[in-house]
């Protein structure tokens, strides 16, 4: 069974909830409002790259 953890940055806003898997080989990311919807699957390299882009402000997340 996949275990999900909600991002601590999602707690404050309504409708802005992101969850990540906590017990899978690859990292799974989903929208908590749509738990049966699409999931983003990232390996370690992909996750590191995504987090780097987010921290650098390279992505429009609004």
Secondary structure, 3 states (H helix, E strand, C coil): CCCEEECHHHCCCCCCCEEEECCCCCEEEEEHHHCCCCEEEECHHHHHHHHHHHHCCCCCCC
